[in-house]
Amino acid sequence: MANQVKKSVKAGSGYILLLLFIFAACFFGFGRLKCYTVLSGSMEPEYPTGCLIFVKPAGKQNLKEGDVITFRRGDMIVTHRITEVFTKENNSSEVLFRTKGDANDTEDEGIVKREDVIGVPVWKIPGLGYAVIFFQNLVLRLFESLHTFLT
């Protein structure tokens, strides 16, 4: 019985350390990877709502039709699939993208400029994004309370 308890504690502490590592990576970055939580169902089933995705910079990688990219659209971060790659008529060096969520019926409005591309998702953990949001909000509330208490 004592051996079973020790094994359970070891396994549980291993999972806790892994979760702490993931949360730290989401707060501070994980090398060049950035973490984002999927907040809508536009990319289901590949990236379900609440999924935590890890995005690596695209760098000079040639992005093509069918690739999934994470990009800035105004004040939002969006992860959608490229449906078309093209250049401006008067500037063949400026690469542009049309995108669409897999679960959406129509392409996104507007175009995505190469400079707005954050990167490409390389890893996902379904459901963990909810926990990350919860802990980020918890930490923010703790800091706000501490700041209010100290001032």
Disulfide bonds with the S-S distance in Angstrom:
none
